[in-house]
Amino acid sequence: MRPIPATIRETLERSSIPDALLAFLTIEHENLPEPILAVSDVLDYVWRGHVFQGVPFGFRLASDNDAAPTAELRVKNVDRVLGEAVRRLPGRARIRVELLSSADFDLTAVPRTEIGTATPIYAMRHFELIDVTGQPIEVTGTVMLRDYAQEPWPGVSATASRCPGLFR
């Protein structure tokens, strides 16, 4: 199980909490001119000096069992820009989802601005986005952490044709 501080765990497990949890999504790929930044709200937020576009989306927390961690991401295809950008990417995009409290932001400003230095409550970092499918209403994808234990080893074999100096 991933360690979550006791005070944060207690807050998350309460039946009602005074502040909303916001998920900040970052999608990066070498073919994107700049990262896609979204927040799970209808309004834009400024965090770490970057503007995160308000886009309703949902996700499941990463699994924590013997298999490689996986999760599911569902993004509402409101203006279809995000969905089209992600579906056209060749290969896997890198993805990061970080949960923050709405208490870390000035909710009277538009866009919402960070108060002090906001620290994520939970983070899924270094994940990859695979199996992206798009419908008119939403775009879904699987978020997974690469399981290096499943990689073929060695990746490159030292053969006489590849490394002739070893076989003299």
C-alpha positions in Angstrom: 0.0 0.0 0.0 1.2 3.5 -0.8 1.9 5.7 2.2 -0.6 8.5 2.8 -0.1 10.7 5.8 -2.5 9.9 8.6 -4.0 13.4 8.7 -4.7 13.3 5.0 -6.1 9.8 5.1 -8.5 10.9 7.9 -9.7 13.8 5.9 -10.3 11.7 2.8 -12.2 9.1 4.7 -14.6 11.5 6.4 -18.2 11.3 5.2 -18.1 15.0 4.3 -15.2 17.3 3.9 -15.3 21.1 3.6 -13.1 21.4 0.6 -13.3 19.8 -2.8 -10.6 17.6 -4.2 -9.2 18.7 -7.6 -7.4 16.5 -10.0 -4.7 18.2 -12.1 -3.8 16.3 -15.3 -0.6 16.7 -17.4 -0.2 14.9 -20.7 3.2 15.1 -22.4 4.5 13.7 -25.7 7.3 14.7 -28.0 4.9 15.5 -30.8 2.9 18.0 -28.7 4.1 21.6 -28.9 3.4 22.0 -25.2 1.9 19.7 -22.5 -1.8 19.4 -22.2 -2.9 20.7 -18.8 -6.4 20.1 -17.4 -8.1 20.3 -14.1 -11.2 18.5 -13.0 -13.4 21.6 -12.7 -15.3 23.8 -15.1 -13.1 26.8 -14.4 -9.4 27.3 -15.2 -6.7 27.2 -12.4 -3.2 28.6 -12.2 -0.8 26.2 -10.5 3.0 26.3 -10.5 2.8 29.2 -13.0 0.9 27.2 -15.6 -2.8 27.5 -16.6 -4.8 24.3 -16.3 -7.9 24.3 -18.5 -11.1 23.4 -16.7 -12.3 20.1 -18.2 -14.5 17.6 -16.4 -12.8 14.3 -16.1 -12.6 11.3 -13.9 -10.1 8.6 -13.0 -9.6 5.6 -10.8 -6.7 5.5 -8.4 -3.9 3.2 -9.6 -4.2 -0.4 -8.6 -1.9 -1.6 -5.9 -1.5 -5.4 -6.3 1.1 -7.8 -7.7 0.5 -6.7 -11.3 1.8 -3.4 -12.9 -0.2 -0.4 -11.6 -3.0 0.6 -13.9 -5.9 3.0 -13.8 -8.6 4.3 -16.0 -9.0 7.9 -17.2 -12.3 9.4 -18.7 -12.2 12.9 -20.1 -15.4 14.6 -21.3 -14.9 15.5 -24.9 -16.4 19.0 -24.5 -14.6 20.9 -27.2 -13.0 17.8 -28.8 -9.6 19.5 -29.0 -8.2 17.4 -26.1 -9.6 14.2 -27.5 -8.4 14.7 -31.0 -4.9 15.7 -29.8 -4.5 12.6 -27.6 -6.0 10.2 -30.2 -3.6 11.3 -32.9 -0.4 10.8 -30.9 1.8 8.0 -32.2 3.1 5.8 -29.4 2.5 6.4 -25.7 2.0 9.7 -24.0 3.4 10.4 -20.5 0.8 11.3 -18.0 0.7 12.7 -14.5 -2.4 13.1 -12.2 -2.1 15.0 -9.0 -4.8 15.6 -6.4 -5.0 18.9 -4.5 -7.4 20.6 -2.2 -9.6 23.5 -3.3 -8.4 25.2 0.0 -5.0 25.7 -1.7 -6.6 28.1 -4.2 -8.2 31.5 -4.2 -11.8 30.6 -5.3 -12.8 34.2 -5.8 -10.4 34.8 -8.6 -10.9 33.9 -12.3 -8.8 31.9 -13.2 -8.4 30.3 -9.7 -4.9 31.1 -8.4 -2.7 29.2 -6.0 -2.4 30.4 -2.4 1.1 29.9 -1.2 2.6 26.6 -2.4 0.1 23.9 -3.0 1.3 20.4 -2.3 -0.4 17.4 -3.9 -2.3 15.0 -1.6 -1.9 12.1 -4.0 0.0 11.8 -7.2 0.3 9.3 -10.1 3.6 10.2 -11.8 5.6 8.6 -14.6 2.6 6.7 -16.0 1.8 6.2 -19.7 -1.5 6.6 -21.6 -2.4 3.6 -23.7 -5.6 2.1 -25.4 -7.1 5.6 -26.1 -10.6 5.4 -27.5 -12.8 8.3 -28.4 -16.6 8.8 -28.7 -18.5 12.0 -29.3 -19.2 12.3 -25.5 -15.9 11.3 -23.9 -12.4 10.0 -24.4 -11.2 7.0 -22.4 -7.8 5.5 -21.9 -5.8 3.2 -19.7 -3.1 4.7 -17.5 -0.3 2.3 -16.7 3.1 2.2 -15.1 5.6 0.3 -17.3 6.5 -3.0 -15.7 10.2 -3.4 -16.4 10.0 -6.9 -14.9 8.1 -8.0 -18.0 10.7 -6.6 -20.5 12.7 -9.3 -22.3 16.2 -9.5 -20.9 18.7 -8.9 -22.2 17.1 -6.4 -24.6 20.1 -6.7 -27.0 22.1 -9.9 -27.2 25.9 -9.7 -27.6 26.3 -11.8 -30.8 29.4 -12.2 -33.0 28.0 -10.0 -35.8 26.9 -7.3 -33.3 30.0 -7.3 -31.1 32.9 -8.9 -33.1 35.5 -7.7 -30.6 34.2 -10.0 -28.0 34.5 -13.1 -30.2 38.1 -12.9 -31.4 
